[in-house]
């Protein structure tokens, strides 16, 4: 600090800086100083959190295995998407057909990337699945009715799904939904129709009710 003040005095021909400027200068030079934990303490804390989350995740998986209808709630960053992926893998290993859905296209791409390229787990967004089914089973509807509006995506398109012959669409043993808080109640009614067995088929929803 003394060196900087002396330099400023010589450059500007003044005796020094005022009290206010001195306070600002010292604050800027020392603002990054803080107490830090030793790396060992941080690692121990992180390990404790990982063990706790992993235990909770395993307990959630066990519950889903028992209950064909499950809702898993958790805040952002608690591993809901990882849990959805693990559930999908387990069900595939049981020779079950699996549909993994979410709301956001970027999340769908990340979920797809988490599986092998030749994986039989189908990953899609609700809107992508709906568009494909409508184009395959309702000839000309998309071209006639499409509009890039909230009303179309939230109401008109999902409503058109009920005009499809449900016996003609592909159905799944297991349907897993991530970002479930963004799915409308009417969407769930149609999604349940995509189960091979609505009584014993697995429908698991992961959501954050605060988002």
C-alpha positions as CSV (number, residue, x, y, z in Angstrom):
1,X,0.0,0.0,0.0
2,X,2.8,2.4,0.9
3,X,4.5,1.8,-2.5
4,X,1.3,2.5,-4.4
5,X,0.7,5.7,-2.5
6,X,4.2,6.9,-3.0
7,X,3.9,6.2,-6.7
8,X,0.6,8.1,-6.9
9,X,2.2,11.1,-5.0
10,X,5.1,11.4,-7.5
11,X,2.8,10.9,-10.5
12,X,0.2,13.5,-9.5
13,X,2.3,15.9,-7.5
14,X,0.3,15.4,-4.3
15,X,1.1,14.5,-0.7
16,X,-1.1,11.4,-0.8
17,X,-4.7,10.3,-1.0
18,X,-7.7,11.2,1.2
19,X,-9.0,8.9,3.9
20,X,-11.9,7.8,1.7
21,X,-9.7,6.8,-1.2
22,X,-7.3,5.1,1.1
23,X,-10.2,3.0,2.5
24,X,-11.4,2.1,-1.0
25,X,-7.8,1.1,-2.0
26,X,-7.2,-1.1,1.0
27,X,-10.6,-2.7,0.6
28,X,-9.9,-3.6,-3.1
29,X,-6.5,-5.0,-2.3
30,X,-7.7,-7.2,0.6
31,X,-11.2,-8.2,-0.6
32,X,-10.0,-11.7,-1.6
33,X,-8.5,-12.5,1.8
34,X,-10.6,-15.1,3.7
35,X,-10.4,-18.0,5.9
36,X,-10.3,-21.3,4.1
37,X,-10.8,-24.9,5.3
38,X,-7.9,-27.3,4.9
39,X,-8.4,-29.6,1.9
40,X,-8.8,-32.6,4.2
41,X,-11.7,-31.0,6.0
42,X,-13.4,-30.2,2.7
43,X,-12.9,-33.7,1.4
44,X,-14.3,-35.2,4.6
45,X,-17.4,-33.0,4.4
46,X,-18.0,-33.8,0.7
47,X,-17.6,-37.5,1.3
48,X,-20.1,-37.3,4.1
49,X,-22.6,-35.6,1.8
50,X,-22.0,-38.1,-1.1
51,X,-22.6,-41.1,1.3
52,X,-25.8,-39.6,2.5
53,X,-27.2,-38.8,-0.9
54,X,-26.2,-42.3,-2.2
55,X,-28.0,-44.0,0.7
56,X,-31.1,-41.9,0.1
57,X,-30.9,-42.8,-3.6
58,X,-30.7,-46.5,-2.9
59,X,-33.6,-46.3,-0.6
60,X,-35.7,-44.5,-3.3
61,X,-34.8,-47.1,-5.8
62,X,-35.9,-49.9,-3.5
63,X,-39.2,-48.1,-3.0
64,X,-39.7,-47.8,-6.7
65,X,-39.0,-51.5,-7.2
66,X,-41.8,-52.3,-4.8
67,X,-44.4,-49.7,-5.9
68,X,-45.5,-49.5,-9.6
69,X,-46.5,-45.9,-9.1
70,X,-43.9,-43.6,-7.5
71,X,-43.2,-39.9,-7.1
72,X,-39.6,-38.9,-6.1
73,X,-39.3,-35.3,-5.0
74,X,-36.0,-33.5,-4.5
75,X,-34.4,-30.1,-4.9
76,X,-32.2,-29.2,-7.8
77,X,-28.8,-31.0,-7.6
78,X,-30.0,-33.9,-5.4
79,X,-29.4,-36.4,-8.2
80,X,-32.9,-37.0,-9.5
81,X,-31.8,-37.3,-13.1
82,X,-29.0,-39.8,-12.1
83,X,-31.6,-41.8,-10.2
84,X,-33.9,-41.8,-13.2
85,X,-31.0,-43.1,-15.4
86,X,-30.1,-45.8,-12.9
87,X,-33.7,-47.0,-12.7
88,X,-33.9,-47.1,-16.5
89,X,-30.8,-49.2,-16.6
90,X,-32.0,-51.6,-13.9
91,X,-35.4,-52.1,-15.7
92,X,-33.6,-52.7,-19.0
93,X,-31.5,-55.4,-17.3
94,X,-34.8,-57.1,-16.3
95,X,-35.7,-57.2,-20.0
96,X,-38.3,-54.5,-19.6
97,X,-39.1,-52.0,-22.4
98,X,-38.3,-48.5,-21.0
99,X,-39.4,-45.0,-22.0
100,X,-37.5,-42.1,-20.3
101,X,-39.2,-38.7,-20.8
102,X,-38.4,-35.2,-19.7
103,X,-39.6,-31.7,-20.6
104,X,-36.4,-30.0,-21.7
105,X,-34.6,-30.9,-25.0
106,X,-31.2,-30.2,-23.6
107,X,-31.8,-32.5,-20.6
108,X,-33.1,-35.2,-23.1
109,X,-29.8,-34.9,-25.0
110,X,-27.8,-35.3,-21.8
111,X,-29.8,-38.3,-20.7
112,X,-29.4,-39.9,-24.1
113,X,-25.6,-39.4,-23.9
114,X,-25.6,-41.2,-20.6
115,X,-26.5,-44.5,-22.2
116,X,-24.7,-46.6,-24.8
117,X,-25.5,-45.8,-28.4
118,X,-27.1,-49.1,-28.9
119,X,-29.2,-49.0,-25.7
120,X,-32.8,-49.9,-26.1
121,X,-33.9,-47.3,-23.6
122,X,-36.0,-44.7,-25.5
123,X,-35.2,-41.2,-24.4
124,X,-37.4,-38.3,-25.6
125,X,-39.3,-35.2,-24.5
126,X,-43.0,-35.2,-24.2
127,X,-43.5,-32.9,-27.1
128,X,-41.2,-34.9,-29.4
129,X,-43.0,-38.1,-28.6
130,X,-46.4,-36.4,-29.1
131,X,-45.3,-34.9,-32.5
132,X,-44.1,-38.3,-33.7
133,X,-47.3,-40.1,-32.7
134,X,-49.5,-37.4,-34.3
135,X,-47.6,-37.4,-37.6
136,X,-47.6,-41.3,-37.7
137,X,-51.3,-41.8,-36.8
138,X,-53.2,-38.5,-37.6
139,X,-52.4,-37.9,-41.2
140,X,-52.3,-34.2,-42.1
141,X,-53.2,-33.0,-38.6
142,X,-49.8,-31.5,-37.9
143,X,-49.5,-29.5,-41.1
144,X,-53.1,-28.2,-40.7
145,X,-53.0,-27.2,-37.0
146,X,-49.4,-26.4,-36.2
147,X,-48.6,-23.0,-34.6
148,X,-45.6,-22.1,-32.4
149,X,-47.7,-20.8,-29.5
150,X,-48.0,-21.9,-25.8
151,X,-51.6,-22.8,-26.4
152,X,-50.7,-25.2,-29.2
153,X,-47.9,-27.0,-27.2
154,X,-49.7,-27.1,-23.9
155,X,-53.3,-27.8,-24.9
156,X,-54.1,-28.3,-28.6
157,X,-51.3,-30.9,-29.4
158,X,-51.8,-32.9,-26.2
159,X,-55.6,-33.0,-26.8
160,X,-55.0,-34.4,-30.3
161,X,-53.3,-37.4,-28.8
162,X,-56.7,-38.7,-27.7
163,X,-57.8,-39.0,-31.3
164,X,-55.1,-41.6,-31.9
165,X,-56.0,-45.3,-31.8
166,X,-54.2,-46.3,-28.6
167,X,-54.0,-49.9,-29.6
168,X,-51.8,-48.9,-32.6
169,X,-49.0,-47.2,-30.7
170,X,-45.9,-48.7,-29.1
171,X,-46.3,-49.3,-25.4
172,X,-43.8,-49.8,-22.6
173,X,-43.3,-51.9,-19.5
174,X,-41.7,-48.9,-17.7
175,X,-42.2,-45.2,-18.1
176,X,-39.9,-42.8,-16.2
177,X,-40.4,-39.1,-16.2
178,X,-37.8,-36.5,-15.2
179,X,-38.8,-32.8,-14.7
180,X,-42.2,-34.1,-13.7
181,X,-43.2,-30.7,-12.3
182,X,-43.4,-29.3,-15.9
183,X,-45.9,-32.0,-17.1
184,X,-49.6,-31.0,-17.1
185,X,-52.1,-33.3,-15.4
186,X,-53.8,-34.2,-18.8
187,X,-50.4,-35.3,-20.1
188,X,-50.1,-37.9,-17.4
189,X,-53.4,-39.4,-18.4
190,X,-52.2,-40.1,-21.9
191,X,-48.8,-41.2,-20.7
192,X,-50.4,-43.9,-18.5
193,X,-52.1,-45.2,-21.7
194,X,-48.6,-45.9,-23.1
195,X,-48.0,-48.6,-20.5
196,X,-48.5,-52.2,-21.6
197,X,-50.1,-53.0,-18.3
198,X,-51.7,-50.1,-16.4
199,X,-52.0,-52.1,-13.3
200,X,-48.5,-53.6,-12.8
201,X,-46.5,-51.4,-15.2
202,X,-44.0,-49.0,-13.6
203,X,-44.6,-45.3,-13.8
204,X,-42.0,-43.3,-11.9
205,X,-42.0,-39.5,-11.7
206,X,-39.1,-37.4,-10.5
207,X,-39.8,-33.8,-9.8
208,X,-38.9,-30.6,-7.9
209,X,-42.1,-28.9,-6.7
210,X,-40.2,-25.7,-6.0
211,X,-39.2,-25.2,-9.7
